[in-house]
Amino acid sequence: MAPRIDHYDWPGGREAMLRFGPDDGPLAVVALPMFEEGNRTRTFVVTLLRALAERGIGSVLPDVPGQGESITPLAGLTLLRMATALEAITDRCFDDGRRTYAVGIRSGALLDGCALHSGRWHLAPQTGADLLRDLHRTWRAASHSGDQTMMMAGGDPVEIAGNLLPSDLLLSMSAATPSDQPGIPRRVVRLASDPAAADRHVDAAPLWRRSEPGNDAALAALLAEDIAGWIAACEA
Amino acid sequence: MLPEGYDTVETTVRAVLRDVLGLSAERVAGFTATTPLFGALPELDSMAVASVLTEIEDRLGILIEDDEVDGDMLETFGALVEFAASKALV
């Protein structure tokens, strides 16, 4: 079944989202990585969610405020406000009697902390400090000089790879970590090349590092199987 | 310096260039110590340099300080491997 275009409302406005799979049962609420990595992984994640739908699990791929096709300005946004926006999706699902599971890709794992998910599945999750480090390196690659403090000094938005990032948003990243609540199932999958701790390591290339967007249908199928099996185990 | 450790670093750097720049396995397998990188590989622009360095950091569990990044370490494949090894094998 083709993905359907839907939307969700949050206190700051209305955002678009793609909807995949059945309209009942547990729902995966997916968060792409922020900024450039989000563009690089979108095609892959759509492939993943189609594969998840084939396994009977529905999902939504929302535009996070200020990300993707969202026209919400980045000014005034922090990680917490973005996470609050995604919480609205889970709240709406509760009204419909559906439980939600977070699927966070890279820095998308920093955005599922507000919603009352029944579990969280994270692919190569990134801490806010790591994201900030990436952004700082990109900023320096554009012929700026100075450390992270200098990058954020002055209170003016910082332009990084075409994004105008408010300093409040950058500051909100520095201490952010992927959500891991006691008593709520969490599963972490990483690539085999990543030595950090994980429940499973899979052999694949990091699409999010490629400047030319790629896809990996085999990885999408493998991860869809992993997510479907994990959600089924959580629901049992 | 342990030769086998050095080999691991070289394999890792080779894999990072393949994965991040989207080069074929055959192409990176042909890289030698004197193969020129920055300025010679069109795929390796300044944005890609940032991704390459960050990915090397993640895979080798090292931290590269910004003031350590200069043209010399990126000039050839050998220079990049040597730099990574100097951070990873201490």
Interface residues (C-beta under 8 A of the other chain):
Chain A: R133 D134 H136 R137 T138 R140 A141 A142 D147 A161 S193 D194 P195 A196 A205 P206 R209 R210 S211 E212 G214
Chain B: T12 A15 R18 D19 V20 L21 G22 E43 D45 S46 M47 A48 V49 A50 S51 L53 T54 E55 D58 R59 G61 D66
